[in-house]
Amino acid sequence: MKQGLLAFCVSVAVMALLGSCLAQAKVLKIGTFCDRLGVTQTIGVKYCGGFHDYMELVNSRGGIEGYKIRVLEIDNEYKVP
């Protein structure tokens, strides 16, 4: 009896865990460097705007195999260490 109850509790826990994993949004995170400030801002501003627009277009068409794309942008201001 105790083993049956334990097996039932474990199976319910596993199903709850799998259900929550399947319910999560399918997102691809892509990082990009965008020089919006600094000496290369003339190129960076145009590049970054175009890149973000293209990612919005891809997402509006369903993403990549159902995955939406989230762009993580880093602006290092073209400061060389």
PyMOL commands that place a pseudoatom at each C-alpha (Angstrom):
pseudoatom trace, name=CA, resn=MET, resi=1, chain=A, elem=C, hetatm=0, pos=[0.000, 0.000, 0.000]
pseudoatom trace, name=CA, resn=LYS, resi=2, chain=A, elem=C, hetatm=0, pos=[2.763, 2.446, 0.942]
pseudoatom trace, name=CA, resn=GLN, resi=3, chain=A, elem=C, hetatm=0, pos=[4.737, 1.637, -2.204]
pseudoatom trace, name=CA, resn=GLY, resi=4, chain=A, elem=C, hetatm=0, pos=[1.668, 2.245, -4.359]
pseudoatom trace, name=CA, resn=LEU, resi=5, chain=A, elem=C, hetatm=0, pos=[1.036, 5.600, -2.693]
pseudoatom trace, name=CA, resn=LEU, resi=6, chain=A, elem=C, hetatm=0, pos=[4.693, 6.562, -3.082]
pseudoatom trace, name=CA, resn=ALA, resi=7, chain=A, elem=C, hetatm=0, pos=[4.669, 5.595, -6.770]
pseudoatom trace, name=CA, resn=PHE, resi=8, chain=A, elem=C, hetatm=0, pos=[1.495, 7.627, -7.309]
pseudoatom trace, name=CA, resn=CYS, resi=9, chain=A, elem=C, hetatm=0, pos=[2.992, 10.703, -5.598]
pseudoatom trace, name=CA, resn=VAL, resi=10, chain=A, elem=C, hetatm=0, pos=[6.190, 10.439, -7.627]
pseudoatom trace, name=CA, resn=SER, resi=11, chain=A, elem=C, hetatm=0, pos=[4.284, 10.093, -10.897]
pseudoatom trace, name=CA, resn=VAL, resi=12, chain=A, elem=C, hetatm=0, pos=[2.102, 13.132, -10.071]
pseudoatom trace, name=CA, resn=ALA, resi=13, chain=A, elem=C, hetatm=0, pos=[5.213, 15.179, -9.250]
pseudoatom trace, name=CA, resn=VAL, resi=14, chain=A, elem=C, hetatm=0, pos=[6.919, 14.148, -12.493]
pseudoatom trace, name=CA, resn=MET, resi=15, chain=A, elem=C, hetatm=0, pos=[3.837, 14.997, -14.559]
pseudoatom trace, name=CA, resn=ALA, resi=16, chain=A, elem=C, hetatm=0, pos=[3.545, 18.403, -12.872]
pseudoatom trace, name=CA, resn=LEU, resi=17, chain=A, elem=C, hetatm=0, pos=[7.198, 19.127, -13.567]
pseudoatom trace, name=CA, resn=LEU, resi=18, chain=A, elem=C, hetatm=0, pos=[6.930, 18.080, -17.213]
pseudoatom trace, name=CA, resn=GLY, resi=19, chain=A, elem=C, hetatm=0, pos=[3.761, 20.108, -17.650]
pseudoatom trace, name=CA, resn=SER, resi=20, chain=A, elem=C, hetatm=0, pos=[5.413, 23.257, -16.372]
pseudoatom trace, name=CA, resn=CYS, resi=21, chain=A, elem=C, hetatm=0, pos=[8.411, 22.701, -18.661]
pseudoatom trace, name=CA, resn=LEU, resi=22, chain=A, elem=C, hetatm=0, pos=[6.192, 22.275, -21.701]
pseudoatom trace, name=CA, resn=ALA, resi=23, chain=A, elem=C, hetatm=0, pos=[4.180, 25.393, -20.835]
pseudoatom trace, name=CA, resn=GLN, resi=24, chain=A, elem=C, hetatm=0, pos=[7.230, 27.659, -20.938]
pseudoatom trace, name=CA, resn=ALA, resi=25, chain=A, elem=C, hetatm=0, pos=[7.662, 29.978, -23.893]
pseudoatom trace, name=CA, resn=LYS, resi=26, chain=A, elem=C, hetatm=0, pos=[10.034, 28.863, -26.616]
pseudoatom trace, name=CA, resn=VAL, resi=27, chain=A, elem=C, hetatm=0, pos=[12.583, 31.670, -26.875]
pseudoatom trace, name=CA, resn=LEU, resi=28, chain=A, elem=C, hetatm=0, pos=[16.025, 31.885, -28.474]
pseudoatom trace, name=CA, resn=LYS, resi=29, chain=A, elem=C, hetatm=0, pos=[18.284, 34.518, -26.946]
pseudoatom trace, name=CA, resn=ILE, resi=30, chain=A, elem=C, hetatm=0, pos=[20.763, 36.066, -29.367]
pseudoatom trace, name=CA, resn=GLY, resi=31, chain=A, elem=C, hetatm=0, pos=[23.388, 38.567, -28.286]
pseudoatom trace, name=CA, resn=THR, resi=32, chain=A, elem=C, hetatm=0, pos=[24.740, 41.304, -30.513]
pseudoatom trace, name=CA, resn=PHE, resi=33, chain=A, elem=C, hetatm=0, pos=[27.185, 44.179, -30.197]
pseudoatom trace, name=CA, resn=CYS, resi=34, chain=A, elem=C, hetatm=0, pos=[25.754, 47.536, -31.176]
pseudoatom trace, name=CA, resn=ASP, resi=35, chain=A, elem=C, hetatm=0, pos=[27.964, 50.605, -31.152]
pseudoatom trace, name=CA, resn=ARG, resi=36, chain=A, elem=C, hetatm=0, pos=[25.314, 53.255, -30.666]
pseudoatom trace, name=CA, resn=LEU, resi=37, chain=A, elem=C, hetatm=0, pos=[27.846, 55.562, -29.023]
pseudoatom trace, name=CA, resn=GLY, resi=38, chain=A, elem=C, hetatm=0, pos=[31.506, 56.270, -29.722]
pseudoatom trace, name=CA, resn=VAL, resi=39, chain=A, elem=C, hetatm=0, pos=[33.487, 56.660, -32.913]
pseudoatom trace, name=CA, resn=THR, resi=40, chain=A, elem=C, hetatm=0, pos=[31.630, 53.944, -34.845]
pseudoatom trace, name=CA, resn=GLN, resi=41, chain=A, elem=C, hetatm=0, pos=[28.126, 55.108, -33.999]
pseudoatom trace, name=CA, resn=THR, resi=42, chain=A, elem=C, hetatm=0, pos=[27.414, 56.139, -37.593]
pseudoatom trace, name=CA, resn=ILE, resi=43, chain=A, elem=C, hetatm=0, pos=[27.500, 52.474, -38.622]
pseudoatom trace, name=CA, resn=GLY, resi=44, chain=A, elem=C, hetatm=0, pos=[26.227, 50.994, -35.359]
pseudoatom trace, name=CA, resn=VAL, resi=45, chain=A, elem=C, hetatm=0, pos=[22.996, 52.976, -35.216]
pseudoatom trace, name=CA, resn=LYS, resi=46, chain=A, elem=C, hetatm=0, pos=[21.982, 51.829, -38.710]
pseudoatom trace, name=CA, resn=TYR, resi=47, chain=A, elem=C, hetatm=0, pos=[23.146, 48.244, -38.184]
pseudoatom trace, name=CA, resn=CYS, resi=48, chain=A, elem=C, hetatm=0, pos=[21.358, 47.839, -34.852]
pseudoatom trace, name=CA, resn=GLY, resi=49, chain=A, elem=C, hetatm=0, pos=[18.114, 49.286, -36.141]
pseudoatom trace, name=CA, resn=GLY, resi=50, chain=A, elem=C, hetatm=0, pos=[18.166, 46.990, -39.146]
pseudoatom trace, name=CA, resn=PHE, resi=51, chain=A, elem=C, hetatm=0, pos=[19.049, 43.944, -37.043]
pseudoatom trace, name=CA, resn=HIS, resi=52, chain=A, elem=C, hetatm=0, pos=[16.201, 44.576, -34.596]
pseudoatom trace, name=CA, resn=ASP, resi=53, chain=A, elem=C, hetatm=0, pos=[13.752, 45.179, -37.463]
pseudoatom trace, name=CA, resn=TYR, resi=54, chain=A, elem=C, hetatm=0, pos=[14.754, 41.895, -39.097]
pseudoatom trace, name=CA, resn=MET, resi=55, chain=A, elem=C, hetatm=0, pos=[14.337, 39.975, -35.833]
pseudoatom trace, name=CA, resn=GLU, resi=56, chain=A, elem=C, hetatm=0, pos=[10.841, 41.489, -35.461]
pseudoatom trace, name=CA, resn=LEU, resi=57, chain=A, elem=C, hetatm=0, pos=[10.044, 40.335, -39.014]
pseudoatom trace, name=CA, resn=VAL, resi=58, chain=A, elem=C, hetatm=0, pos=[11.237, 36.804, -38.250]
pseudoatom trace, name=CA, resn=ASN, resi=59, chain=A, elem=C, hetatm=0, pos=[9.188, 36.751, -35.021]
pseudoatom trace, name=CA, resn=SER, resi=60, chain=A, elem=C, hetatm=0, pos=[6.082, 38.014, -36.831]
pseudoatom trace, name=CA, resn=ARG, resi=61, chain=A, elem=C, hetatm=0, pos=[6.383, 35.056, -39.215]
pseudoatom trace, name=CA, resn=GLY, resi=62, chain=A, elem=C, hetatm=0, pos=[6.499, 32.538, -36.372]
pseudoatom trace, name=CA, resn=GLY, resi=63, chain=A, elem=C, hetatm=0, pos=[10.149, 32.705, -35.403]
pseudoatom trace, name=CA, resn=ILE, resi=64, chain=A, elem=C, hetatm=0, pos=[12.625, 29.937, -36.147]
pseudoatom trace, name=CA, resn=GLU, resi=65, chain=A, elem=C, hetatm=0, pos=[10.882, 26.558, -35.999]
pseudoatom trace, name=CA, resn=GLY, resi=66, chain=A, elem=C, hetatm=0, pos=[8.383, 28.021, -33.533]
pseudoatom trace, name=CA, resn=TYR, resi=67, chain=A, elem=C, hetatm=0, pos=[10.986, 29.707, -31.335]
pseudoatom trace, name=CA, resn=LYS, resi=68, chain=A, elem=C, hetatm=0, pos=[10.700, 33.472, -30.890]
pseudoatom trace, name=CA, resn=ILE, resi=69, chain=A, elem=C, hetatm=0, pos=[13.955, 35.437, -30.928]
pseudoatom trace, name=CA, resn=ARG, resi=70, chain=A, elem=C, hetatm=0, pos=[14.934, 37.789, -28.136]
pseudoatom trace, name=CA, resn=VAL, resi=71, chain=A, elem=C, hetatm=0, pos=[17.871, 40.073, -28.901]
pseudoatom trace, name=CA, resn=LEU, resi=72, chain=A, elem=C, hetatm=0, pos=[20.228, 41.029, -26.091]
pseudoatom trace, name=CA, resn=GLU, resi=73, chain=A, elem=C, hetatm=0, pos=[22.114, 44.152, -27.108]
pseudoatom trace, name=CA, resn=ILE, resi=74, chain=A, elem=C, hetatm=0, pos=[25.462, 45.280, -25.716]
pseudoatom trace, name=CA, resn=ASP, resi=75, chain=A, elem=C, hetatm=0, pos=[26.822, 48.749, -26.439]
pseudoatom trace, name=CA, resn=ASN, resi=76, chain=A, elem=C, hetatm=0, pos=[30.517, 48.896, -25.609]
pseudoatom trace, name=CA, resn=GLU, resi=77, chain=A, elem=C, hetatm=0, pos=[30.817, 52.408, -27.093]
pseudoatom trace, name=CA, resn=TYR, resi=78, chain=A, elem=C, hetatm=0, pos=[33.806, 51.090, -29.061]
pseudoatom trace, name=CA, resn=LYS, resi=79, chain=A, elem=C, hetatm=0, pos=[36.050, 51.525, -26.046]
pseudoatom trace, name=CA, resn=VAL, resi=80, chain=A, elem=C, hetatm=0, pos=[39.117, 49.370, -26.550]
pseudoatom trace, name=CA, resn=PRO, resi=81, chain=A, elem=C, hetatm=0, pos=[40.479, 47.999, -23.248]
for i in range(1, 81): cmd.bond("trace and resi %d" % i, "trace and resi %d" % (i + 1))
show_as sticks, trace
zoom trace
